[in-house]
Amino acid sequence: MQRSFLVASGVFLLAGAPLASDQQAATPVLTVETQASSIDYDLVALRDLPQTSFETSTIWTTGVKAFTGVALLALLDEMEIKSGTVRARAANDYAVDIPVASLSADAPIVAWQMDDALMSRRGKGPLWIVFPYDRSPEFRTETVYSQSVWQLQSLHVLHE
C-alpha cells in the first residue's frame, strides 16, 4: 500500500517558524519504508504529527539548543511499526540501525527545528535525529551518538 503525505498548495504558517515557500513545504524531506509500503513526508506533514520539544546541549553544537520535532516512535507508529530494526540514512549515505525497542515516547525526536528556526542542510538539517543528551547518561554513549543522524533522508524498516 502506497500512501503519500505531500501537500502541494497553500501558504503555510503553522505554529513555530513559517516555512520559506510553498515549494519548500511540499518537497519531500523524509521517506519511511517497509516491505509493504512507503510514505514520503514533507515538512508540513511532519509538523502535523504530535510534536515534542526539549532543550539540550550536543557534542556538535555550542551551548544549549531547543529542538522541536516528532518522536521517532510516533513517526513509526504512523505506519504501525511496533518492533524490529530501522535503518536511518543520511544525505551522505551514512546509515545506522536503530532497534525500535530502544525508542521511547519522547526520545529521540526527528527534529526539524532548532532554536525556533528551520534547520538548513548546512545546519545539520532539514532533519536531525536528536536525543535529550543532557537528561541522562544513557543518552551520552557512543551508540546514541552514532544514532544521531543529521541530514536524515530515509528510514527503512529492516525487520518487523
ABEGO torsion letter per residue (X at the ends): XBBBABBABEBBBBBEBBBABAAAAABBABBBBBAABBBBBBAAAAAABBBBBBBBBBAABBEBBBBBBBBAAAAAAAAGBABEBBBBBBAAGBBBBBBAAABBAAOBBBBABBGGBBBBAAAGOABBBBBBAAABAAABBAAAAAABBBGBABBBBABX
